[in-house]
Amino acid sequence: MNKYLLRGILLLSTGIAASYGGNILMENENNIYKIIMPLGVILFGMGFLLIMYSFFRKMDRRAILQRRREKE
């Protein structure tokens, strides 16, 4: 696992937890959920983007290594 995948998984799980916690606060009619839920969505989105970025980097690296092998 590379660092982008680990950070993505961490942000993804944190975003899910924050959104879930915000949902619980919303059911309890606590107004702090208005801050926590958007934060959870933003963290979830950043985590998803980092995971996708790590996969694109992996594919790009494989293509570069393949081109180098073909040249040799």
C-alpha positions as CSV (number, residue, x, y, z in Angstrom):
1,M,0.0,0.0,0.0
2,N,1.3,3.4,-0.9
3,K,0.9,6.6,1.2
4,Y,-2.0,7.9,-1.0
5,L,-4.0,4.8,-0.6
6,L,-3.5,4.8,3.2
7,R,-4.4,8.4,3.5
8,G,-7.4,7.9,1.3
9,I,-8.7,5.0,3.4
10,L,-8.1,7.1,6.5
11,L,-10.0,10.1,5.2
12,L,-12.8,7.9,3.8
13,S,-13.4,6.2,7.1
14,T,-13.2,9.5,9.0
15,G,-15.7,11.0,6.6
16,I,-18.1,8.1,7.1
17,A,-17.7,8.4,10.8
18,A,-18.3,12.1,10.8
19,S,-21.3,11.9,8.6
20,Y,-22.8,9.1,10.8
21,G,-22.1,11.1,13.9
22,G,-23.7,14.2,12.4
23,N,-26.7,12.1,11.5
24,I,-27.0,11.0,15.2
25,L,-26.6,14.6,16.3
26,M,-29.3,15.7,13.9
27,E,-31.7,13.1,15.3
28,N,-31.0,14.4,18.8
29,E,-31.7,18.0,17.5
30,N,-28.3,19.2,18.3
31,N,-27.3,22.1,16.0
32,I,-23.6,21.2,15.8
33,Y,-24.5,18.7,13.1
34,K,-24.7,21.5,10.6
35,I,-20.9,21.8,10.9
36,I,-20.0,18.1,11.2
37,M,-22.0,16.7,8.3
38,P,-20.5,18.9,5.6
39,L,-17.1,18.2,7.1
40,G,-17.8,14.5,6.8
41,V,-18.8,14.8,3.2
42,I,-15.7,16.8,2.4
43,L,-13.5,14.3,4.1
44,F,-15.3,11.4,2.3
45,G,-14.8,13.1,-1.0
46,M,-11.1,13.8,-0.4
47,G,-10.6,10.2,0.6
48,F,-12.3,8.9,-2.5
49,L,-10.2,11.2,-4.7
50,L,-6.9,10.1,-3.0
51,I,-7.9,6.4,-3.5
52,M,-8.6,7.0,-7.2
53,Y,-5.3,9.0,-7.5
54,S,-3.3,6.1,-6.0
55,F,-4.9,3.7,-8.6
56,F,-4.1,6.1,-11.4
57,R,-0.5,6.4,-10.2
58,K,-0.2,2.6,-10.1
59,M,-1.4,2.3,-13.7
60,D,0.9,5.1,-14.9
61,R,3.9,3.5,-13.2
62,R,3.2,0.1,-14.8
63,A,2.9,1.8,-18.2
64,I,6.2,3.6,-17.7
65,L,8.0,0.4,-16.6
66,Q,6.5,-1.5,-19.5
67,R,7.8,1.2,-22.0
68,R,11.3,1.0,-20.4
69,R,11.3,-2.8,-20.8
70,E,10.3,-2.5,-24.4
71,K,13.1,-0.1,-25.1
72,E,15.7,-2.4,-23.7
